[in-house]
Amino acid sequence: MLETSARLLKLLSLLQTHRDWSGADLADRLGVTTRTVRRDVERLRALGYPVHATKGTAGYQLGAGASLPPLLLDDDEAIAVAVGLRTAAGGSVAGIEETSLRALSKLEQVLPSRLRHRVNTLHTATVRVGAPGPAVNPDTLMTIADACRRHEGLRFDYTDLRGGATTRSAEPHSLVSFGRHWYLVAWDTARDDWRTFRVDRLTPRTPTGPRFTPRPPPDGDVAAYLANRLSAQAWPVRATVTLHESAESVAERVWPGMGAVQPVDDHSCLLHLGAETPADLAWMITSVNADFTLAGGPPELTEALRTLGNRCLRAVRET
């Protein structure tokens, strides 16, 4: 009887992945015959679990229902959820810290001691570096996400970097969590172009707008588009340098948000980047650790590179 109960729990755990399992696949995972699988499925149905049979393929799938009994997690899944809740408790979404801690407390109460020990070990050995970014309202995130999913226009009040307030209308494409901030990538209908918006500076207006036909993502990749915008176009000082290495070889040395790499040939690439000051830009360029030629930028950048080079030469001569 104990073996049967354990097998039913494992079967339920497999079905809760919401994939369509064939009887043969389930039998193989459980180490039983397909006839035993059919009997176990009937036992689950008798307990109130809506297990549906797929016609023609002898497959099984767990249906949704308000009376569905508690979720089952295997060891790795339980640890993943616990770690995710701890991370969320110190994350950038306002108002979910306490909720995440309550959920984590409930989960840890039912975890076996060996798993509780593993989760606590990871937590006590982990150090969080850097201040969290501005907190965003979870209702705002859900409103934007729902508009993205439904392909419905958004109207919202927006405060830009300089404190200017505007009301914008846009076709939302994606929410992107990048670094310490949340961003909305959307088609600005008034400017007839793609734009990025910091979610913590955005207040949606209701109701949402009319439905629209989704456009292809900008530059073919929302993440790459945002990285390019943040690394160069949004900064007051911008430049382009030719790196005398292939784009593939320097890719790992250009961190997200630092710059956008554009391949030229097998031996060179362009790096587009931006910063607050020419001195910051000079440091970023030299940190890539590649030979380069300045392809475009303000005159102040030339002077900043010369100053940095002379400082390094003086340091060598003094030793």
C-alpha positions as CSV (number, residue, x, y, z in Angstrom):
1,M,0.0,0.0,0.0
2,L,2.9,2.4,0.9
3,E,4.5,1.6,-2.5
4,T,1.2,2.3,-4.3
5,S,0.7,5.7,-2.5
6,A,4.3,6.8,-3.4
7,R,3.7,5.8,-7.0
8,L,0.5,7.8,-7.1
9,L,2.3,10.9,-5.8
10,K,5.0,10.5,-8.4
11,L,2.4,10.0,-11.1
12,L,0.6,13.2,-10.0
13,S,3.9,15.1,-9.9
14,L,4.5,14.1,-13.6
15,L,1.0,15.0,-14.7
16,Q,1.3,18.4,-13.0
17,T,3.9,19.4,-15.6
18,H,0.9,19.9,-17.9
19,R,2.4,18.0,-20.8
20,D,0.6,15.3,-22.7
21,W,2.0,12.0,-21.4
22,S,1.6,8.7,-23.3
23,G,0.8,5.7,-21.2
24,A,4.1,4.1,-22.3
25,D,6.1,7.2,-21.2
26,L,4.4,7.2,-17.8
27,A,5.0,3.5,-17.4
28,D,8.7,3.9,-18.2
29,R,9.1,6.8,-15.7
30,L,7.3,4.9,-13.0
31,G,8.8,1.4,-13.7
32,V,5.4,-0.3,-14.1
33,T,3.2,-1.6,-16.9
34,T,0.8,0.5,-18.9
35,R,-2.0,-1.5,-17.3
36,T,-0.8,-0.3,-13.8
37,V,-0.7,3.2,-15.1
38,R,-4.4,3.0,-16.2
39,R,-5.3,1.7,-12.8
40,D,-3.4,4.5,-11.0
41,V,-5.1,7.1,-13.3
42,E,-8.5,5.7,-12.2
43,R,-7.4,6.0,-8.6
44,L,-6.5,9.7,-9.1
45,R,-9.8,10.4,-10.8
46,A,-11.6,8.8,-7.8
47,L,-9.7,11.2,-5.5
48,G,-11.0,14.1,-7.5
49,Y,-8.0,14.8,-9.9
50,P,-9.3,15.7,-13.4
51,V,-7.0,13.4,-15.5
52,H,-8.1,13.6,-19.1
53,A,-7.4,10.9,-21.7
54,T,-6.3,12.1,-25.1
55,K,-8.2,10.4,-27.9
56,G,-6.2,8.5,-30.5
57,T,-2.8,8.6,-28.6
58,A,-3.7,6.9,-25.4
59,G,-2.2,10.0,-23.6
60,Y,-3.0,11.6,-20.3
61,Q,-3.1,15.2,-19.2
62,L,-4.1,16.8,-15.9
63,G,-6.8,19.3,-16.3
64,A,-7.3,22.5,-14.3
65,G,-9.9,23.0,-11.7
66,A,-10.7,25.0,-8.6
67,S,-10.8,21.9,-6.4
68,L,-7.4,20.7,-7.5
69,P,-5.5,19.3,-4.4
70,P,-2.2,20.9,-3.4
71,L,0.8,21.1,-5.8
72,L,3.5,18.5,-5.5
73,L,7.1,19.4,-6.0
74,D,10.2,17.1,-6.3
75,D,13.4,18.0,-4.5
76,D,15.0,20.1,-7.2
77,E,11.7,22.0,-7.9
78,A,11.2,22.7,-4.2
79,I,14.7,24.2,-3.8
80,A,14.2,26.2,-7.0
81,V,11.0,27.8,-5.7
82,A,12.5,28.5,-2.3
83,V,15.6,30.2,-3.8
84,G,13.3,32.2,-6.1
85,L,11.2,33.4,-3.2
86,R,14.2,34.5,-1.3
87,T,15.5,36.4,-4.3
88,A,12.0,38.0,-4.8
89,A,12.0,39.1,-1.2
90,G,15.0,41.4,-1.9
91,G,14.0,42.2,-5.5
92,S,12.8,45.3,-7.4
93,V,9.1,44.7,-7.3
94,A,7.5,46.8,-4.6
95,G,5.0,45.1,-2.2
96,I,6.0,41.5,-2.8
97,E,8.8,41.3,-0.2
98,E,6.5,40.4,2.7
99,T,4.3,38.2,0.5
100,S,7.4,36.3,-0.7
101,L,8.6,35.8,2.8
102,R,5.2,34.5,3.9
103,A,5.1,32.0,1.0
104,L,8.7,31.0,1.8
105,S,7.9,30.4,5.4
106,K,5.0,28.1,4.5
107,L,7.1,26.2,2.0
108,E,10.0,25.7,4.5
109,Q,7.6,24.3,7.1
110,V,6.7,21.4,4.8
111,L,10.2,20.8,3.3
112,P,12.0,17.7,4.5
113,S,14.9,18.6,6.9
114,R,17.5,17.7,4.3
115,L,16.1,20.2,1.8
116,R,15.6,22.9,4.4
117,H,19.3,22.5,5.2
118,R,20.3,22.9,1.6
119,V,18.2,26.1,1.1
120,N,19.5,27.6,4.4
121,T,23.1,26.7,3.4
122,L,22.7,28.5,0.1
123,H,21.1,31.5,1.8
124,T,23.7,31.9,4.5
125,A,26.6,31.5,2.1
126,T,25.2,34.1,-0.4
127,V,26.1,37.8,-0.2
128,R,24.0,40.3,-2.2
129,V,26.2,43.1,-3.7
130,G,24.9,46.4,-4.9
131,A,21.9,48.5,-4.0
132,P,18.6,47.4,-5.5
133,G,17.1,49.4,-8.3
134,P,14.0,51.6,-8.0
135,A,11.0,49.5,-6.9
136,V,8.2,49.1,-9.4
137,N,4.5,48.7,-8.6
138,P,3.4,45.1,-9.2
139,D,0.0,46.3,-10.4
140,T,1.8,48.4,-13.0
141,L,3.8,45.4,-14.2
142,M,0.7,43.3,-14.5
143,T,-1.2,46.0,-16.4
144,I,1.6,46.3,-18.9
145,A,2.1,42.5,-19.2
146,D,-1.6,42.0,-19.8
147,A,-1.6,44.7,-22.5
148,C,1.4,43.0,-24.1
149,R,-0.4,39.7,-24.1
150,R,-3.7,41.0,-25.4
151,H,-2.0,43.3,-27.9
152,E,-3.9,46.3,-26.5
153,G,-2.7,49.9,-26.7
154,L,-1.5,51.7,-23.5
155,R,-1.9,55.3,-22.4
156,F,0.3,56.3,-19.5
157,D,1.9,59.3,-17.8
158,Y,5.7,59.3,-18.0
159,T,8.4,61.2,-16.3
160,D,11.7,61.4,-18.2
161,L,15.3,61.6,-16.9
162,R,15.1,65.4,-16.7
163,G,11.8,65.4,-14.8
164,G,9.6,66.3,-17.7
165,A,6.1,64.9,-17.6
166,T,4.2,63.7,-20.7
167,T,1.3,61.5,-21.6
168,R,2.2,58.8,-24.1
169,S,0.3,56.4,-26.2
170,A,2.0,53.2,-27.3
171,E,1.7,49.6,-28.6
172,P,3.5,47.6,-25.9
173,H,5.7,44.8,-27.0
174,S,7.7,43.4,-24.1
175,L,8.7,44.0,-20.5
176,V,12.5,43.6,-19.9
177,S,14.2,43.3,-16.6
178,F,17.7,44.7,-17.3
179,G,20.3,45.3,-14.6
180,R,18.6,47.1,-11.7
181,H,15.6,48.3,-13.7
182,W,12.4,47.2,-15.5
183,Y,11.8,48.6,-19.0
184,L,8.9,48.6,-21.4
185,V,9.8,48.3,-25.1
186,A,6.9,49.7,-27.1
187,W,6.0,51.4,-30.4
188,D,5.3,55.1,-29.7
189,T,2.3,55.9,-31.9
190,A,2.8,59.7,-31.7
191,R,6.5,59.5,-32.7
192,D,6.0,56.6,-35.1
193,D,9.0,54.7,-33.8
194,W,10.2,52.3,-31.1
195,R,10.9,53.7,-27.6
196,T,12.0,52.3,-24.2
197,F,10.4,53.5,-21.0
198,R,11.5,53.0,-17.4
199,V,8.6,51.2,-15.6
200,D,9.3,53.0,-12.3
201,R,8.6,56.3,-14.1
202,L,5.4,55.1,-15.7
203,T,1.8,55.4,-14.5
204,P,-0.8,53.6,-16.7
205,R,-4.1,55.2,-17.5
206,T,-7.2,53.1,-17.7
207,P,-8.9,51.7,-19.7
208,T,-6.3,50.3,-22.1
209,G,-6.6,51.2,-25.7
210,P,-7.8,49.4,-28.8
211,R,-6.2,46.2,-30.0
212,F,-3.4,46.3,-32.6
213,T,-1.5,43.9,-34.8
214,P,1.9,43.2,-33.2
215,R,4.9,44.5,-35.0
216,P,8.2,42.5,-35.5
217,P,10.5,43.2,-32.6
218,P,13.0,46.1,-33.1
219,D,16.3,45.0,-34.5
220,G,14.9,41.5,-34.5
221,D,15.6,41.1,-30.8
222,V,14.1,43.2,-28.0
223,A,17.0,42.5,-25.6
224,A,19.7,43.5,-28.1
225,Y,17.7,46.6,-29.0
226,L,17.4,47.7,-25.3
227,A,21.1,47.0,-24.7
228,N,22.0,49.2,-27.6
229,R,19.7,52.0,-26.4
230,L,21.1,51.9,-22.9
231,S,24.7,51.6,-23.9
232,A,25.0,54.5,-26.3
233,Q,22.0,56.5,-27.4
234,A,20.7,57.4,-23.9
235,W,24.1,58.8,-22.7
236,P,25.3,62.4,-23.1
237,V,28.7,61.4,-24.5
238,R,28.7,58.8,-27.2
239,A,31.4,57.3,-29.4
240,T,32.2,54.5,-31.9
241,V,35.6,52.7,-31.9
242,T,37.0,50.1,-34.3
243,L,38.2,47.1,-32.3
244,H,40.9,45.1,-34.1
245,E,39.5,41.8,-33.1
246,S,36.5,39.8,-34.2
247,A,33.1,40.5,-32.6
248,E,33.0,37.0,-31.4
249,S,36.4,37.3,-29.5
250,V,35.4,40.5,-27.7
251,A,31.8,39.6,-26.9
252,E,32.5,38.3,-23.4
253,R,34.5,41.5,-22.6
254,V,31.6,43.8,-23.3
255,W,29.1,43.6,-20.5
256,P,25.4,44.1,-20.9
257,G,24.6,47.8,-21.1
258,M,28.2,48.8,-21.8
259,G,28.0,48.9,-25.6
260,A,26.7,47.3,-28.8
261,V,29.2,45.3,-30.9
262,Q,28.7,45.4,-34.7
263,P,30.7,42.8,-36.7
264,V,32.8,44.2,-39.6
265,D,34.9,41.2,-40.7
266,D,36.8,38.3,-39.2
267,H,39.5,40.6,-37.8
268,S,37.6,43.7,-36.6
269,C,34.3,45.0,-35.3
270,L,32.7,48.3,-34.2
271,L,31.8,49.1,-30.6
272,H,29.1,51.7,-30.1
273,L,29.0,53.0,-26.5
274,G,28.1,55.9,-24.3
275,A,28.8,57.3,-20.8
276,E,28.3,60.4,-18.6
277,T,31.8,61.9,-19.3
278,P,34.6,61.5,-21.8
279,A,36.9,60.2,-19.0
280,D,34.3,57.4,-18.3
281,L,34.2,56.6,-22.0
282,A,38.0,56.3,-22.2
283,W,38.0,53.9,-19.3
284,M,35.3,51.8,-20.8
285,I,37.0,51.6,-24.2
286,T,40.4,50.5,-22.7
287,S,38.7,48.0,-20.3
288,V,37.8,45.8,-23.3
289,N,41.6,45.0,-23.6
290,A,41.8,45.2,-27.4
291,D,43.7,47.3,-29.9
292,F,41.4,50.0,-31.2
293,T,41.0,53.0,-33.5
294,L,38.7,55.9,-32.6
295,A,36.1,56.0,-35.4
296,G,33.8,58.7,-34.0
297,G,33.3,60.8,-30.9
298,P,33.7,64.3,-29.4
299,P,37.1,66.0,-29.3
300,E,37.1,65.7,-25.5
301,L,37.3,61.9,-25.8
302,T,40.6,62.2,-27.7
303,E,42.0,64.3,-24.9
304,A,40.6,61.9,-22.3
305,L,42.4,59.0,-24.0
306,R,45.6,60.9,-24.3
307,T,45.4,61.8,-20.5
308,L,44.8,58.2,-19.6
309,G,47.7,57.0,-21.8
310,N,50.1,59.5,-20.3
311,R,49.0,58.5,-16.8
312,C,49.8,54.9,-17.5
313,L,53.2,55.8,-19.0
314,R,54.1,57.8,-16.0
315,A,53.2,54.9,-13.7
316,V,55.5,52.6,-15.7
317,R,58.4,55.1,-15.7
318,E,58.1,55.6,-12.0
319,T,58.6,51.9,-11.3
